Amino acid sequence: MILLFSFYRIVLAPLTRSRSYNNVPQPHAVLYYSQRATKGGLLITEAACVSDTAQGYPHMPGIWTKEQVEAWKPIVDAVHKKGGIFFCQIWHVGRVSTYDFQPNGQAPISSTDKGVTPGLDGVDWSPPRRLSKEEIPSIVNDFRLAARNAIEAGFDGVEIHAANGYLIEQFLKDQVNDRTDEYGGSLENRSRFALEIVEAVTNEIGSNRVGIRLSPYTDILDSVDSNPDALGLYLANELNNFDIVYLHVIEPRLDVNEEVHQGAEDQIPHSLLPMRKAFNNTFIAAGGYNRSKGNRAIAENYADMVAFGRLFLANPDLPKRFELDVPLNKYDRSTFYTSDPVVGYTDYPFLEQA
Ligand SMILES: Cc1cc2nc3c(=O)[nH]c(=O)nc-3n(C[C@H](O)[C@H](O)[C@H](O)COP(=O)(O)O)c2cc1C
């Protein structure tokens, strides 16, 4: 088992940056990730698509072709040269897509044929097509192959993206999943797809190379569950059967459109505690953390590690700045998802340059 938190407890959260033209990771990502790498620090990549049906946004990286695997290699090498630990987040967007992103303009796939509310986030999401039971093993297999490819590219492991309203969560949450077969209805049935993926991926690459990200409490992209406490706890317990290396969970306070990083005083919402206590291996908390909230989460044994998204995006030397307790660069929301290879990507200043 990798002792993930033996060096640093600060994690780079997965951050989509939309700079992988034609789904191929680009040379500018070498600089971006190596800027954020430290000896013993865990970095998680932006979400990488497991197949050609997995995409729903422009310029997402993929991990399903030989060309993509080759393109990841120098990025992984650069992070390893600095002593970093690097996990690749593997995902499928499911219904969070449009005909334009799908092969032959087909309908996006999901657990359901109910679409995301048209116009949500300014996009006219195309109505999805409900996967038949017979089709599900091939999607599970896409995750397995993506994990194999990630190892081939040199990654230390993969994080299965089962959060934020994407395909796996479309099965998990009862306000989206309206199936009547063994993949819908009870908690056990709704979790079946996620756990089949965990099983396939751990069988393929080994449990000590697998983590998973969940967000039972968030309601992004119409993805809501009527009993997130029960869902989160059930999954934390079931995941113990696979002995995966970490469970990474997003706080309910996440709202990526709000400023949430100010101040030290707000109480950590202890809603993740039952999941943390139930899960046997490393627990990572994310969502709205700053230095003082992160320190408190560790001091109170609320989490083993804390993942930082927007603050790490804007501060390539975030661990150093936290150590010295010095001011941070502010993030520029307008360049989160623009495709420029430098601006808003690799040009955030280091402390010495600020
Ligand atoms: C620009 C941007 C891109 C993101 N991309 C992903 C992603 O690819 N995968 C994922 O699981 N979460 C993604 N998230 C969510 C973040 O990982 C994180 O959970 C969120 O930003 C809250 O943490 P923070 O308050 O530290 O930023 C993204 C968030 C932002 C702001």
The ligand as a MOL file (V3000), in Angstrom:
LIG
                    3D

  0  0  0     0  0            999 V3000
M  V30 BEGIN CTAB
M  V30 COUNTS 31 33 0 0 0
M  V30 BEGIN ATOM
M  V30 1 C -11.6410 24.9580 -13.2970 0
M  V30 2 C -12.1790 23.7720 -12.5460 0
M  V30 3 C -12.1290 22.5240 -13.1410 0
M  V30 4 C -12.5570 21.3850 -12.4510 0
M  V30 5 N -12.4280 20.1540 -13.0300 0
M  V30 6 C -12.7020 19.0290 -12.3160 0
M  V30 7 C -12.4130 17.7360 -12.8420 0
M  V30 8 O -11.8940 17.5770 -13.9640 0
M  V30 9 N -12.7080 16.6640 -12.0760 0
M  V30 10 C -13.2690 16.7830 -10.8290 0
M  V30 11 O -13.5100 15.7770 -10.1570 0
M  V30 12 N -13.5350 18.0010 -10.2900 0
M  V30 13 C -13.2420 19.1140 -11.0010 0
M  V30 14 N -13.4350 20.3520 -10.4330 0
M  V30 15 C -13.8090 20.4310 -9.0050 0
M  V30 16 C -12.5260 20.5930 -8.1640 0
M  V30 17 O -11.7120 19.4280 -8.2000 0
M  V30 18 C -12.8320 20.9110 -6.6950 0
M  V30 19 O -13.5980 19.8590 -6.1450 0
M  V30 20 C -13.5890 22.2250 -6.5650 0
M  V30 21 O -12.9420 23.2610 -7.2700 0
M  V30 22 C -13.7330 22.6510 -5.1150 0
M  V30 23 O -12.4610 22.7540 -4.5020 0
M  V30 24 P -11.7500 24.1990 -4.2690 0
M  V30 25 O -12.6920 24.9880 -3.4220 0
M  V30 26 O -10.4690 23.8410 -3.5750 0
M  V30 27 O -11.5580 24.8210 -5.6080 0
M  V30 28 C -13.0900 21.5040 -11.1310 0
M  V30 29 C -13.1650 22.7840 -10.5630 0
M  V30 30 C -12.7250 23.8940 -11.2400 0
M  V30 31 C -12.7820 25.2400 -10.5670 0
M  V30 END ATOM
M  V30 BEGIN BOND
M  V30 1 1 1 2
M  V30 2 1 2 3
M  V30 3 2 2 30
M  V30 4 2 3 4
M  V30 5 1 4 5
M  V30 6 1 4 28
M  V30 7 2 5 6
M  V30 8 1 6 7
M  V30 9 1 6 13
M  V30 10 2 7 8
M  V30 11 1 7 9
M  V30 12 1 9 10
M  V30 13 2 10 11
M  V30 14 1 10 12
M  V30 15 2 12 13
M  V30 16 1 13 14
M  V30 17 1 14 15
M  V30 18 1 14 28
M  V30 19 1 15 16
M  V30 20 1 16 17
M  V30 21 1 16 18
M  V30 22 1 18 19
M  V30 23 1 18 20
M  V30 24 1 20 21
M  V30 25 1 20 22
M  V30 26 1 22 23
M  V30 27 1 23 24
M  V30 28 2 24 25
M  V30 29 1 24 26
M  V30 30 1 24 27
M  V30 31 2 28 29
M  V30 32 1 29 30
M  V30 33 1 30 31
M  V30 END BOND
M  V30 END CTAB
M  END
